[in-house]
Amino acid sequence: MNEDHADAVRLYATRLLAQRDGAWRICGLDPAGADLAFGDDTARLDFPARVTTSSELRQMLVRLAHEARTRAP
């Protein structure tokens, strides 16, 4: 995710979480959300619903990327 979809991770941080722009990375995942990091900054992206399978996780990340792309900067 971090290498292939770095743009989506950046958008999660900047548009969904109002964090500063930069090379954000996902550093942790659990059924309730994702932990993001950029330098010394960290942020928590809570999922709107729990995910319990890899398929659900993929669908959630795609959904959130779409939401982030449609949200104004």
CHARMM-style PDB file with segment names, atoms N, HN, CA, C and O in Angstrom:
ATOM      1  N   MET     1       0.828  -1.188   0.000  1.00  0.00      PROA
ATOM      2  CA  MET     1       0.000   0.000   0.000  1.00  0.00      PROA
ATOM      3  C   MET     1       0.869   1.247   0.000  1.00  0.00      PROA
ATOM      4  O   MET     1       0.629   2.173  -0.775  1.00  0.00      PROA
ATOM      5  N   ASN     2       1.879   1.277   0.864  1.00  0.00      PROA
ATOM      6  HN  ASN     2       2.075   0.525   1.494  1.00  0.00      PROA
ATOM      7  CA  ASN     2       2.725   2.459   0.959  1.00  0.00      PROA
ATOM      8  C   ASN     2       3.463   2.766  -0.335  1.00  0.00      PROA
ATOM      9  O   ASN     2       3.608   3.931  -0.705  1.00  0.00      PROA
ATOM     10  N   GLU     3       3.926   1.745  -1.018  1.00  0.00      PROA
ATOM     11  HN  GLU     3       3.809   0.798  -0.717  1.00  0.00      PROA
ATOM     12  CA  GLU     3       4.676   1.974  -2.259  1.00  0.00      PROA
ATOM     13  C   GLU     3       3.759   2.126  -3.460  1.00  0.00      PROA
ATOM     14  O   GLU     3       3.951   3.037  -4.265  1.00  0.00      PROA
ATOM     15  N   ASP     4       2.784   1.269  -3.598  1.00  0.00      PROA
ATOM     16  HN  ASP     4       2.628   0.528  -2.944  1.00  0.00      PROA
ATOM     17  CA  ASP     4       1.922   1.284  -4.782  1.00  0.00      PROA
ATOM     18  C   ASP     4       0.838   2.361  -4.733  1.00  0.00      PROA
ATOM     19  O   ASP     4       0.363   2.805  -5.778  1.00  0.00      PROA
ATOM     20  N   HSD     5       0.449   2.778  -3.547  1.00  0.00      PROA
ATOM     21  HN  HSD     5       0.834   2.416  -2.698  1.00  0.00      PROA
ATOM     22  CA  HSD     5      -0.652   3.737  -3.411  1.00  0.00      PROA
ATOM     23  C   HSD     5      -0.294   4.867  -2.446  1.00  0.00      PROA
ATOM     24  O   HSD     5      -1.113   5.275  -1.623  1.00  0.00      PROA
ATOM     25  N   ALA     6       0.930   5.362  -2.556  1.00  0.00      PROA
ATOM     26  HN  ALA     6       1.596   5.031  -3.224  1.00  0.00      PROA
ATOM     27  CA  ALA     6       1.398   6.435  -1.677  1.00  0.00      PROA
ATOM     28  C   ALA     6       0.510   7.672  -1.797  1.00  0.00      PROA
ATOM     29  O   ALA     6       0.304   8.391  -0.819  1.00  0.00      PROA
ATOM     30  N   ASP     7      -0.013   7.915  -2.993  1.00  0.00      PROA
ATOM     31  HN  ASP     7       0.154   7.330  -3.787  1.00  0.00      PROA
ATOM     32  CA  ASP     7      -0.894   9.078  -3.186  1.00  0.00      PROA
ATOM     33  C   ASP     7      -2.161   8.952  -2.341  1.00  0.00      PROA
ATOM     34  O   ASP     7      -2.626   9.941  -1.774  1.00  0.00      PROA
ATOM     35  N   ALA     8      -2.718   7.756  -2.254  1.00  0.00      PROA
ATOM     36  HN  ALA     8      -2.341   6.953  -2.715  1.00  0.00      PROA
ATOM     37  CA  ALA     8      -3.926   7.543  -1.453  1.00  0.00      PROA
ATOM     38  C   ALA     8      -3.624   7.732   0.035  1.00  0.00      PROA
ATOM     39  O   ALA     8      -4.416   8.346   0.751  1.00  0.00      PROA
ATOM     40  N   VAL     9      -2.503   7.217   0.499  1.00  0.00      PROA
ATOM     41  HN  VAL     9      -1.861   6.719  -0.082  1.00  0.00      PROA
ATOM     42  CA  VAL     9      -2.138   7.359   1.909  1.00  0.00      PROA
ATOM     43  C   VAL     9      -1.964   8.839   2.246  1.00  0.00      PROA
ATOM     44  O   VAL     9      -2.413   9.293   3.298  1.00  0.00      PROA
ATOM     45  N   ARG    10      -1.321   9.585   1.366  1.00  0.00      PROA
ATOM     46  HN  ARG    10      -0.956   9.216   0.511  1.00  0.00      PROA
ATOM     47  CA  ARG    10      -1.151  11.031   1.562  1.00  0.00      PROA
ATOM     48  C   ARG    10      -2.505  11.726   1.661  1.00  0.00      PROA
ATOM     49  O   ARG    10      -2.696  12.610   2.496  1.00  0.00      PROA
ATOM     50  N   LEU    11      -3.449  11.322   0.799  1.00  0.00      PROA
ATOM     51  HN  LEU    11      -3.294  10.604   0.120  1.00  0.00      PROA
ATOM     52  CA  LEU    11      -4.781  11.919   0.828  1.00  0.00      PROA
ATOM     53  C   LEU    11      -5.555  11.547   2.093  1.00  0.00      PROA
ATOM     54  O   LEU    11      -6.312  12.366   2.613  1.00  0.00      PROA
ATOM     55  N   TYR    12      -5.375  10.330   2.592  1.00  0.00      PROA
ATOM     56  HN  TYR    12      -4.759   9.664   2.170  1.00  0.00      PROA
ATOM     57  CA  TYR    12      -6.014   9.968   3.861  1.00  0.00      PROA
ATOM     58  C   TYR    12      -5.590  10.986   4.924  1.00  0.00      PROA
ATOM     59  O   TYR    12      -6.421  11.502   5.672  1.00  0.00      PROA
ATOM     60  N   ALA    13      -4.288  11.263   4.979  1.00  0.00      PROA
ATOM     61  HN  ALA    13      -3.614  10.843   4.372  1.00  0.00      PROA
ATOM     62  CA  ALA    13      -3.756  12.158   6.004  1.00  0.00      PROA
ATOM     63  C   ALA    13      -4.188  13.600   5.788  1.00  0.00      PROA
ATOM     64  O   ALA    13      -4.653  14.259   6.718  1.00  0.00      PROA
ATOM     65  N   THR    14      -4.035  14.090   4.565  1.00  0.00      PROA
ATOM     66  HN  THR    14      -3.657  13.555   3.809  1.00  0.00      PROA
ATOM     67  CA  THR    14      -4.270  15.515   4.331  1.00  0.00      PROA
ATOM     68  C   THR    14      -5.741  15.877   4.205  1.00  0.00      PROA
ATOM     69  O   THR    14      -6.170  16.903   4.733  1.00  0.00      PROA
ATOM     70  N   ARG    15      -6.509  15.066   3.527  1.00  0.00      PROA
ATOM     71  HN  ARG    15      -6.161  14.232   3.098  1.00  0.00      PROA
ATOM     72  CA  ARG    15      -7.905  15.438   3.283  1.00  0.00      PROA
ATOM     73  C   ARG    15      -8.896  14.855   4.282  1.00  0.00      PROA
ATOM     74  O   ARG    15      -9.917  15.475   4.581  1.00  0.00      PROA
ATOM     75  N   LEU    16      -8.601  13.674   4.797  1.00  0.00      PROA
ATOM     76  HN  LEU    16      -7.772  13.170   4.554  1.00  0.00      PROA
ATOM     77  CA  LEU    16      -9.533  13.079   5.760  1.00  0.00      PROA
ATOM     78  C   LEU    16      -9.177  13.432   7.203  1.00  0.00      PROA
ATOM     79  O   LEU    16     -10.049  13.477   8.070  1.00  0.00      PROA
ATOM     80  N   LEU    17      -7.899  13.679   7.452  1.00  0.00      PROA
ATOM     81  HN  LEU    17      -7.191  13.642   6.748  1.00  0.00      PROA
ATOM     82  CA  LEU    17      -7.454  13.919   8.820  1.00  0.00      PROA
ATOM     83  C   LEU    17      -6.877  15.314   9.042  1.00  0.00      PROA
ATOM     84  O   LEU    17      -6.449  15.640  10.150  1.00  0.00      PROA
ATOM     85  N   ALA    18      -6.863  16.139   7.993  1.00  0.00      PROA
ATOM     86  HN  ALA    18      -7.210  15.875   7.093  1.00  0.00      PROA
ATOM     87  CA  ALA    18      -6.381  17.529   8.084  1.00  0.00      PROA
ATOM     88  C   ALA    18      -4.951  17.629   8.622  1.00  0.00      PROA
ATOM     89  O   ALA    18      -4.633  18.520   9.409  1.00  0.00      PROA
ATOM     90  N   GLN    19      -4.110  16.717   8.191  1.00  0.00      PROA
ATOM     91  HN  GLN    19      -4.368  15.993   7.551  1.00  0.00      PROA
ATOM     92  CA  GLN    19      -2.699  16.747   8.579  1.00  0.00      PROA
ATOM     93  C   GLN    19      -1.881  17.497   7.524  1.00  0.00      PROA
ATOM     94  O   GLN    19      -2.365  17.751   6.421  1.00  0.00      PROA
ATOM     95  N   ARG    20      -0.650  17.844   7.867  1.00  0.00      PROA
ATOM     96  HN  ARG    20      -0.257  17.637   8.763  1.00  0.00      PROA
ATOM     97  CA  ARG    20       0.207  18.544   6.913  1.00  0.00      PROA
ATOM     98  C   ARG    20       0.577  17.615   5.763  1.00  0.00      PROA
ATOM     99  O   ARG    20       0.582  16.392   5.906  1.00  0.00      PROA
ATOM    100  N   ASP    21       0.883  18.214   4.632  1.00  0.00      PROA
ATOM    101  HN  ASP    21       0.879  19.207   4.515  1.00  0.00      PROA
ATOM    102  CA  ASP    21       1.226  17.444   3.438  1.00  0.00      PROA
ATOM    103  C   ASP    21       2.602  16.817   3.599  1.00  0.00      PROA
ATOM    104  O   ASP    21       3.495  17.403   4.212  1.00  0.00      PROA
ATOM    105  N   GLY    22       2.765  15.634   3.050  1.00  0.00      PROA
ATOM    106  HN  GLY    22       2.040  15.158   2.553  1.00  0.00      PROA
ATOM    107  CA  GLY    22       4.054  14.969   3.115  1.00  0.00      PROA
ATOM    108  C   GLY    22       3.941  13.514   2.729  1.00  0.00      PROA
ATOM    109  O   GLY    22       2.892  13.049   2.284  1.00  0.00      PROA
ATOM    110  N   ALA    23       5.027  12.811   2.903  1.00  0.00      PROA
ATOM    111  HN  ALA    23       5.880  13.189   3.264  1.00  0.00      PROA
ATOM    112  CA  ALA    23       5.122  11.398   2.522  1.00  0.00      PROA
ATOM    113  C   ALA    23       4.612  10.505   3.663  1.00  0.00      PROA
ATOM    114  O   ALA    23       5.386   9.797   4.307  1.00  0.00      PROA
ATOM    115  N   TRP    24       3.324  10.554   3.891  1.00  0.00      PROA
ATOM    116  HN  TRP    24       2.696  11.129   3.368  1.00  0.00      PROA
ATOM    117  CA  TRP    24       2.700   9.738   4.935  1.00  0.00      PROA
ATOM    118  C   TRP    24       2.768   8.263   4.569  1.00  0.00      PROA
ATOM    119  O   TRP    24       2.727   7.901   3.393  1.00  0.00      PROA
ATOM    120  N   ARG    25       2.872   7.412   5.591  1.00  0.00      PROA
ATOM    121  HN  ARG    25       2.905   7.706   6.546  1.00  0.00      PROA
ATOM    122  CA  ARG    25       2.906   5.960   5.404  1.00  0.00      PROA
ATOM    123  C   ARG    25       1.961   5.311   6.402  1.00  0.00      PROA
ATOM    124  O   ARG    25       1.760   5.816   7.507  1.00  0.00      PROA
ATOM    125  N   ILE    26       1.393   4.201   6.005  1.00  0.00      PROA
ATOM    126  HN  ILE    26       1.557   3.790   5.108  1.00  0.00      PROA
ATOM    127  CA  ILE    26       0.616   3.398   6.950  1.00  0.00      PROA
ATOM    128  C   ILE    26       1.620   2.588   7.757  1.00  0.00      PROA
ATOM    129  O   ILE    26       2.436   1.860   7.194  1.00  0.00      PROA
ATOM    130  N   CYS    27       1.556   2.718   9.069  1.00  0.00      PROA
ATOM    131  HN  CYS    27       0.893   3.310   9.527  1.00  0.00      PROA
ATOM    132  CA  CYS    27       2.498   1.990   9.920  1.00  0.00      PROA
ATOM    133  C   CYS    27       1.801   0.962  10.800  1.00  0.00      PROA
ATOM    134  O   CYS    27       2.455   0.235  11.547  1.00  0.00      PROA
ATOM    135  N   GLY    28       0.481   0.899  10.713  1.00  0.00      PROA
ATOM    136  HN  GLY    28      -0.050   1.489  10.106  1.00  0.00      PROA
ATOM    137  CA  GLY    28      -0.256  -0.100  11.475  1.00  0.00      PROA
ATOM    138  C   GLY    28      -1.687  -0.198  10.988  1.00  0.00      PROA
ATOM    139  O   GLY    28      -2.291   0.791  10.573  1.00  0.00      PROA
ATOM    140  N   LEU    29      -2.216  -1.400  11.045  1.00  0.00      PROA
ATOM    141  HN  LEU    29      -1.725  -2.204  11.381  1.00  0.00      PROA
ATOM    142  CA  LEU    29      -3.609  -1.655  10.655  1.00  0.00      PROA
ATOM    143  C   LEU    29      -4.245  -2.579  11.684  1.00  0.00      PROA
ATOM    144  O   LEU    29      -3.603  -3.498  12.192  1.00  0.00      PROA
ATOM    145  N   ASP    30      -5.493  -2.328  11.978  1.00  0.00      PROA
ATOM    146  HN  ASP    30      -6.014  -1.581  11.566  1.00  0.00      PROA
ATOM    147  CA  ASP    30      -6.263  -3.228  12.824  1.00  0.00      PROA
ATOM    148  C   ASP    30      -7.713  -3.150  12.355  1.00  0.00      PROA
ATOM    149  O   ASP    30      -8.019  -2.324  11.496  1.00  0.00      PROA
ATOM    150  N   PRO    31      -8.607  -3.966  12.878  1.00  0.00      PROA
ATOM    151  CA  PRO    31      -9.992  -3.970  12.386  1.00  0.00      PROA
ATOM    152  C   PRO    31     -10.712  -2.627  12.484  1.00  0.00      PROA
ATOM    153  O   PRO    31     -11.684  -2.397  11.765  1.00  0.00      PROA
ATOM    154  N   ALA    32     -10.253  -1.745  13.357  1.00  0.00      PROA
ATOM    155  HN  ALA    32      -9.463  -1.931  13.941  1.00  0.00      PROA
ATOM    156  CA  ALA    32     -10.938  -0.470  13.569  1.00  0.00      PROA
ATOM    157  C   ALA    32     -10.335   0.704  12.813  1.00  0.00      PROA
ATOM    158  O   ALA    32     -10.960   1.761  12.726  1.00  0.00      PROA
ATOM    159  N   GLY    33      -9.116   0.541  12.254  1.00  0.00      PROA
ATOM    160  HN  GLY    33      -8.609  -0.318  12.325  1.00  0.00      PROA
ATOM    161  CA  GLY    33      -8.528   1.668  11.552  1.00  0.00      PROA
ATOM    162  C   GLY    33      -7.069   1.465  11.197  1.00  0.00      PROA
ATOM    163  O   GLY    33      -6.528   0.362  11.270  1.00  0.00      PROA
ATOM    164  N   ALA    34      -6.447   2.583  10.805  1.00  0.00      PROA
ATOM    165  HN  ALA    34      -6.886   3.479  10.746  1.00  0.00      PROA
ATOM    166  CA  ALA    34      -5.053   2.574  10.358  1.00  0.00      PROA
ATOM    167  C   ALA    34      -4.277   3.661  11.087  1.00  0.00      PROA
ATOM    168  O   ALA    34      -4.797   4.745  11.354  1.00  0.00      PROA
ATOM    169  N   ASP    35      -3.035   3.354  11.400  1.00  0.00      PROA
ATOM    170  HN  ASP    35      -2.613   2.474  11.184  1.00  0.00      PROA
ATOM    171  CA  ASP    35      -2.129   4.333  11.980  1.00  0.00      PROA
ATOM    172  C   ASP    35      -1.220   4.835  10.862  1.00  0.00      PROA
ATOM    173  O   ASP    35      -0.650   4.046  10.109  1.00  0.00      PROA
ATOM    174  N   LEU    36      -1.093   6.155  10.766  1.00  0.00      PROA
ATOM    175  HN  LEU    36      -1.556   6.796  11.378  1.00  0.00      PROA
ATOM    176  CA  LEU    36      -0.272   6.784   9.744  1.00  0.00      PROA
ATOM    177  C   LEU    36       0.872   7.533  10.403  1.00  0.00      PROA
ATOM    178  O   LEU    36       0.751   8.001  11.535  1.00  0.00      PROA
ATOM    179  N   ALA    37       1.990   7.645   9.684  1.00  0.00      PROA
ATOM    180  HN  ALA    37       2.089   7.265   8.764  1.00  0.00      PROA
ATOM    181  CA  ALA    37       3.146   8.356  10.211  1.00  0.00      PROA
ATOM    182  C   ALA    37       3.850   9.116   9.102  1.00  0.00      PROA
ATOM    183  O   ALA    37       3.910   8.681   7.952  1.00  0.00      PROA
ATOM    184  N   PHE    38       4.385  10.279   9.494  1.00  0.00      PROA
ATOM    185  HN  PHE    38       4.336  10.633  10.428  1.00  0.00      PROA
ATOM    186  CA  PHE    38       5.218  11.103   8.614  1.00  0.00      PROA
ATOM    187  C   PHE    38       6.201  11.827   9.521  1.00  0.00      PROA
ATOM    188  O   PHE    38       5.815  12.718  10.278  1.00  0.00      PROA
ATOM    189  N   GLY    39       7.457  11.447   9.445  1.00  0.00      PROA
ATOM    190  HN  GLY    39       7.771  10.724   8.830  1.00  0.00      PROA
ATOM    191  CA  GLY    39       8.443  12.015  10.361  1.00  0.00      PROA
ATOM    192  C   GLY    39       8.039  11.692  11.792  1.00  0.00      PROA
ATOM    193  O   GLY    39       7.797  10.532  12.128  1.00  0.00      PROA
ATOM    194  N   ASP    40       7.966  12.716  12.632  1.00  0.00      PROA
ATOM    195  HN  ASP    40       8.163  13.657  12.359  1.00  0.00      PROA
ATOM    196  CA  ASP    40       7.562  12.526  14.022  1.00  0.00      PROA
ATOM    197  C   ASP    40       6.056  12.626  14.227  1.00  0.00      PROA
ATOM    198  O   ASP    40       5.566  12.428  15.339  1.00  0.00      PROA
ATOM    199  N   ASP    41       5.318  12.933  13.159  1.00  0.00      PROA
ATOM    200  HN  ASP    41       5.716  13.093  12.256  1.00  0.00      PROA
ATOM    201  CA  ASP    41       3.866  13.071  13.256  1.00  0.00      PROA
ATOM    202  C   ASP    41       3.186  11.721  13.069  1.00  0.00      PROA
ATOM    203  O   ASP    41       3.610  10.902  12.254  1.00  0.00      PROA
ATOM    204  N   THR    42       2.132  11.508  13.832  1.00  0.00      PROA
ATOM    205  HN  THR    42       1.788  12.174  14.494  1.00  0.00      PROA
ATOM    206  CA  THR    42       1.310  10.313  13.670  1.00  0.00      PROA
ATOM    207  C   THR    42      -0.156  10.745  13.641  1.00  0.00      PROA
ATOM    208  O   THR    42      -0.523  11.799  14.160  1.00  0.00      PROA
ATOM    209  N   ALA    43      -0.973   9.910  13.029  1.00  0.00      PROA
ATOM    210  HN  ALA    43      -0.675   9.054  12.607  1.00  0.00      PROA
ATOM    211  CA  ALA    43      -2.407  10.184  12.949  1.00  0.00      PROA
ATOM    212  C   ALA    43      -3.144   8.858  12.908  1.00  0.00      PROA
ATOM    213  O   ALA    43      -2.613   7.847  12.449  1.00  0.00      PROA
ATOM    214  N   ARG    44      -4.357   8.880  13.387  1.00  0.00      PROA
ATOM    215  HN  ARG    44      -4.788   9.702  13.760  1.00  0.00      PROA
ATOM    216  CA  ARG    44      -5.203   7.679  13.407  1.00  0.00      PROA
ATOM    217  C   ARG    44      -6.372   7.879  12.459  1.00  0.00      PROA
ATOM    218  O   ARG    44      -7.125   8.845  12.580  1.00  0.00      PROA
ATOM    219  N   LEU    45      -6.517   6.963  11.518  1.00  0.00      PROA
ATOM    220  HN  LEU    45      -5.905   6.178  11.420  1.00  0.00      PROA
ATOM    221  CA  LEU    45      -7.640   6.956  10.588  1.00  0.00      PROA
ATOM    222  C   LEU    45      -8.606   5.864  11.047  1.00  0.00      PROA
ATOM    223  O   LEU    45      -8.375   4.679  10.809  1.00  0.00      PROA
ATOM    224  N   ASP    46      -9.675   6.271  11.698  1.00  0.00      PROA
ATOM    225  HN  ASP    46      -9.863   7.234  11.892  1.00  0.00      PROA
ATOM    226  CA  ASP    46     -10.680   5.306  12.142  1.00  0.00      PROA
ATOM    227  C   ASP    46     -11.560   4.922  10.957  1.00  0.00      PROA
ATOM    228  O   ASP    46     -12.005   5.787  10.202  1.00  0.00      PROA
ATOM    229  N   PHE    47     -11.807   3.642  10.800  1.00  0.00      PROA
ATOM    230  HN  PHE    47     -11.446   2.940  11.414  1.00  0.00      PROA
ATOM    231  CA  PHE    47     -12.701   3.170   9.750  1.00  0.00      PROA
ATOM    232  C   PHE    47     -14.143   3.404  10.188  1.00  0.00      PROA
ATOM    233  O   PHE    47     -14.444   3.306  11.377  1.00  0.00      PROA
ATOM    234  N   PRO    48     -15.042   3.712   9.249  1.00  0.00      PROA
ATOM    235  CA  PRO    48     -16.444   3.887   9.603  1.00  0.00      PROA
ATOM    236  C   PRO    48     -17.120   2.586  10.035  1.00  0.00      PROA
ATOM    237  O   PRO    48     -18.181   2.614  10.659  1.00  0.00      PROA
ATOM    238  N   ALA    49     -16.509   1.454   9.706  1.00  0.00      PROA
ATOM    239  HN  ALA    49     -15.647   1.432   9.199  1.00  0.00      PROA
ATOM    240  CA  ALA    49     -17.018   0.143  10.120  1.00  0.00      PROA
ATOM    241  C   ALA    49     -15.818  -0.790  10.285  1.00  0.00      PROA
ATOM    242  O   ALA    49     -14.812  -0.656   9.589  1.00  0.00      PROA
ATOM    243  N   ARG    50     -15.940  -1.730  11.212  1.00  0.00      PROA
ATOM    244  HN  ARG    50     -16.757  -1.839  11.777  1.00  0.00      PROA
ATOM    245  CA  ARG    50     -14.840  -2.689  11.426  1.00  0.00      PROA
ATOM    246  C   ARG    50     -14.645  -3.565  10.191  1.00  0.00      PROA
ATOM    247  O   ARG    50     -15.599  -3.898   9.488  1.00  0.00      PROA
ATOM    248  N   VAL    51     -13.393  -3.928   9.946  1.00  0.00      PROA
ATOM    249  HN  VAL    51     -12.618  -3.657  10.517  1.00  0.00      PROA
ATOM    250  CA  VAL    51     -13.072  -4.863   8.871  1.00  0.00      PROA
ATOM    251  C   VAL    51     -12.423  -6.092   9.504  1.00  0.00      PROA
ATOM    252  O   VAL    51     -11.624  -5.979  10.433  1.00  0.00      PROA
ATOM    253  N   THR    52     -12.779  -7.259   8.988  1.00  0.00      PROA
ATOM    254  HN  THR    52     -13.428  -7.351   8.233  1.00  0.00      PROA
ATOM    255  CA  THR    52     -12.245  -8.484   9.583  1.00  0.00      PROA
ATOM    256  C   THR    52     -11.577  -9.409   8.575  1.00  0.00      PROA
ATOM    257  O   THR    52     -10.999 -10.428   8.954  1.00  0.00      PROA
ATOM    258  N   THR    53     -11.652  -9.063   7.300  1.00  0.00      PROA
ATOM    259  HN  THR    53     -12.122  -8.235   6.992  1.00  0.00      PROA
ATOM    260  CA  THR    53     -10.994  -9.877   6.274  1.00  0.00      PROA
ATOM    261  C   THR    53     -10.144  -8.973   5.388  1.00  0.00      PROA
ATOM    262  O   THR    53     -10.334  -7.757   5.361  1.00  0.00      PROA
ATOM    263  N   SER    54      -9.218  -9.573   4.672  1.00  0.00      PROA
ATOM    264  HN  SER    54      -9.064 -10.561   4.694  1.00  0.00      PROA
ATOM    265  CA  SER    54      -8.383  -8.783   3.764  1.00  0.00      PROA
ATOM    266  C   SER    54      -9.221  -8.157   2.655  1.00  0.00      PROA
ATOM    267  O   SER    54      -8.912  -7.059   2.193  1.00  0.00      PROA
ATOM    268  N   SER    55     -10.259  -8.830   2.231  1.00  0.00      PROA
ATOM    269  HN  SER    55     -10.510  -9.722   2.606  1.00  0.00      PROA
ATOM    270  CA  SER    55     -11.151  -8.290   1.209  1.00  0.00      PROA
ATOM    271  C   SER    55     -11.882  -7.053   1.729  1.00  0.00      PROA
ATOM    272  O   SER    55     -11.986  -6.047   1.026  1.00  0.00      PROA
ATOM    273  N   GLU    56     -12.385  -7.130   2.957  1.00  0.00      PROA
ATOM    274  HN  GLU    56     -12.300  -7.946   3.528  1.00  0.00      PROA
ATOM    275  CA  GLU    56     -13.052  -5.975   3.558  1.00  0.00      PROA
ATOM    276  C   GLU    56     -12.082  -4.812   3.735  1.00  0.00      PROA
ATOM    277  O   GLU    56     -12.450  -3.654   3.536  1.00  0.00      PROA
ATOM    278  N   LEU    57     -10.843  -5.124   4.108  1.00  0.00      PROA
ATOM    279  HN  LEU    57     -10.545  -6.064   4.270  1.00  0.00      PROA
ATOM    280  CA  LEU    57      -9.832  -4.081   4.277  1.00  0.00      PROA
ATOM    281  C   LEU    57      -9.562  -3.380   2.953  1.00  0.00      PROA
ATOM    282  O   LEU    57      -9.516  -2.151   2.897  1.00  0.00      PROA
ATOM    283  N   ARG    58      -9.385  -4.145   1.902  1.00  0.00      PROA
ATOM    284  HN  ARG    58      -9.422  -5.144   1.947  1.00  0.00      PROA
ATOM    285  CA  ARG    58      -9.144  -3.554   0.593  1.00  0.00      PROA
ATOM    286  C   ARG    58     -10.314  -2.657   0.182  1.00  0.00      PROA
ATOM    287  O   ARG    58     -10.107  -1.534  -0.278  1.00  0.00      PROA
ATOM    288  N   GLN    59     -11.530  -3.150   0.347  1.00  0.00      PROA
ATOM    289  HN  GLN    59     -11.698  -4.062   0.720  1.00  0.00      PROA
ATOM    290  CA  GLN    59     -12.714  -2.361  -0.006  1.00  0.00      PROA
ATOM    291  C   GLN    59     -12.787  -1.070   0.813  1.00  0.00      PROA
ATOM    292  O   GLN    59     -13.157  -0.022   0.285  1.00  0.00      PROA
ATOM    293  N   MET    60     -12.440  -1.142   2.089  1.00  0.00      PROA
ATOM    294  HN  MET    60     -12.139  -1.994   2.518  1.00  0.00      PROA
ATOM    295  CA  MET    60     -12.471   0.039   2.951  1.00  0.00      PROA
ATOM    296  C   MET    60     -11.434   1.059   2.493  1.00  0.00      PROA
ATOM    297  O   MET    60     -11.727   2.253   2.427  1.00  0.00      PROA
ATOM    298  N   LEU    61     -10.226   0.600   2.176  1.00  0.00      PROA
ATOM    299  HN  LEU    61      -9.987  -0.369   2.229  1.00  0.00      PROA
ATOM    300  CA  LEU    61      -9.173   1.520   1.746  1.00  0.00      PROA
ATOM    301  C   LEU    61      -9.522   2.177   0.417  1.00  0.00      PROA
ATOM    302  O   LEU    61      -9.229   3.355   0.213  1.00  0.00      PROA
ATOM    303  N   VAL    62     -10.143   1.431  -0.483  1.00  0.00      PROA
ATOM    304  HN  VAL    62     -10.381   0.474  -0.317  1.00  0.00      PROA
ATOM    305  CA  VAL    62     -10.596   2.002  -1.754  1.00  0.00      PROA
ATOM    306  C   VAL    62     -11.688   3.032  -1.494  1.00  0.00      PROA
ATOM    307  O   VAL    62     -11.668   4.121  -2.066  1.00  0.00      PROA
ATOM    308  N   ARG    63     -12.630   2.693  -0.640  1.00  0.00      PROA
ATOM    309  HN  ARG    63     -12.646   1.808  -0.175  1.00  0.00      PROA
ATOM    310  CA  ARG    63     -13.724   3.615  -0.294  1.00  0.00      PROA
ATOM    311  C   ARG    63     -13.187   4.921   0.289  1.00  0.00      PROA
ATOM    312  O   ARG    63     -13.627   6.004  -0.096  1.00  0.00      PROA
ATOM    313  N   LEU    64     -12.240   4.816   1.215  1.00  0.00      PROA
ATOM    314  HN  LEU    64     -11.882   3.936   1.528  1.00  0.00      PROA
ATOM    315  CA  LEU    64     -11.676   6.010   1.840  1.00  0.00      PROA
ATOM    316  C   LEU    64     -10.833   6.819   0.864  1.00  0.00      PROA
ATOM    317  O   LEU    64     -10.818   8.048   0.933  1.00  0.00      PROA
ATOM    318  N   ALA    65     -10.135   6.149  -0.042  1.00  0.00      PROA
ATOM    319  HN  ALA    65     -10.147   5.151  -0.098  1.00  0.00      PROA
ATOM    320  CA  ALA    65      -9.366   6.871  -1.067  1.00  0.00      PROA
ATOM    321  C   ALA    65     -10.306   7.659  -1.966  1.00  0.00      PROA
ATOM    322  O   ALA    65     -10.021   8.804  -2.317  1.00  0.00      PROA
ATOM    323  N   HSD    66     -11.417   7.053  -2.336  1.00  0.00      PROA
ATOM    324  HN  HSD    66     -11.649   6.123  -2.051  1.00  0.00      PROA
ATOM    325  CA  HSD    66     -12.409   7.758  -3.158  1.00  0.00      PROA
ATOM    326  C   HSD    66     -12.969   8.968  -2.406  1.00  0.00      PROA
ATOM    327  O   HSD    66     -13.104  10.051  -2.974  1.00  0.00      PROA
ATOM    328  N   GLU    67     -13.287   8.779  -1.146  1.00  0.00      PROA
ATOM    329  HN  GLU    67     -13.177   7.899  -0.684  1.00  0.00      PROA
ATOM    330  CA  GLU    67     -13.802   9.880  -0.327  1.00  0.00      PROA
ATOM    331  C   GLU    67     -12.765  11.003  -0.237  1.00  0.00      PROA
ATOM    332  O   GLU    67     -13.108  12.180  -0.346  1.00  0.00      PROA
ATOM    333  N   ALA    68     -11.513  10.638  -0.040  1.00  0.00      PROA
ATOM    334  HN  ALA    68     -11.234   9.682   0.050  1.00  0.00      PROA
ATOM    335  CA  ALA    68     -10.460  11.650   0.075  1.00  0.00      PROA
ATOM    336  C   ALA    68     -10.264  12.404  -1.234  1.00  0.00      PROA
ATOM    337  O   ALA    68     -10.045  13.615  -1.233  1.00  0.00      PROA
ATOM    338  N   ARG    69     -10.341  11.689  -2.345  1.00  0.00      PROA
ATOM    339  HN  ARG    69     -10.518  10.705  -2.346  1.00  0.00      PROA
ATOM    340  CA  ARG    69     -10.147  12.345  -3.648  1.00  0.00      PROA
ATOM    341  C   ARG    69     -11.282  13.318  -3.977  1.00  0.00      PROA
ATOM    342  O   ARG    69     -11.061  14.309  -4.672  1.00  0.00      PROA
ATOM    343  N   THR    70     -12.476  13.049  -3.491  1.00  0.00      PROA
ATOM    344  HN  THR    70     -12.656  12.244  -2.926  1.00  0.00      PROA
ATOM    345  CA  THR    70     -13.604  13.922  -3.802  1.00  0.00      PROA
ATOM    346  C   THR    70     -13.764  15.068  -2.804  1.00  0.00      PROA
ATOM    347  O   THR    70     -14.562  15.978  -3.029  1.00  0.00      PROA
ATOM    348  N   ARG    71     -13.022  15.032  -1.721  1.00  0.00      PROA
ATOM    349  HN  ARG    71     -12.373  14.293  -1.538  1.00  0.00      PROA
ATOM    350  CA  ARG    71     -13.085  16.084  -0.704  1.00  0.00      PROA
ATOM    351  C   ARG    71     -12.145  17.226  -1.112  1.00  0.00      PROA
ATOM    352  O   ARG    71     -11.020  16.982  -1.549  1.00  0.00      PROA
ATOM    353  N   ALA    72     -12.599  18.440  -0.969  1.00  0.00      PROA
ATOM    354  HN  ALA    72     -13.512  18.638  -0.614  1.00  0.00      PROA
ATOM    355  CA  ALA    72     -11.783  19.611  -1.325  1.00  0.00      PROA
ATOM    356  C   ALA    72     -10.555  19.697  -0.431  1.00  0.00      PROA
ATOM    357  O   ALA    72     -10.623  19.380   0.756  1.00  0.00      PROA
ATOM    358  N   PRO    73      -9.431  20.128  -1.001  1.00  0.00      PROA
ATOM    359  CA  PRO    73      -8.196  20.272  -0.195  1.00  0.00      PROA
ATOM    360  C   PRO    73      -8.296  21.387   0.820  1.00  0.00      PROA
ATOM    361  OT1 PRO    73      -7.347  21.631   1.565  1.00  0.00      PROA
TER     362      PRO     73
END
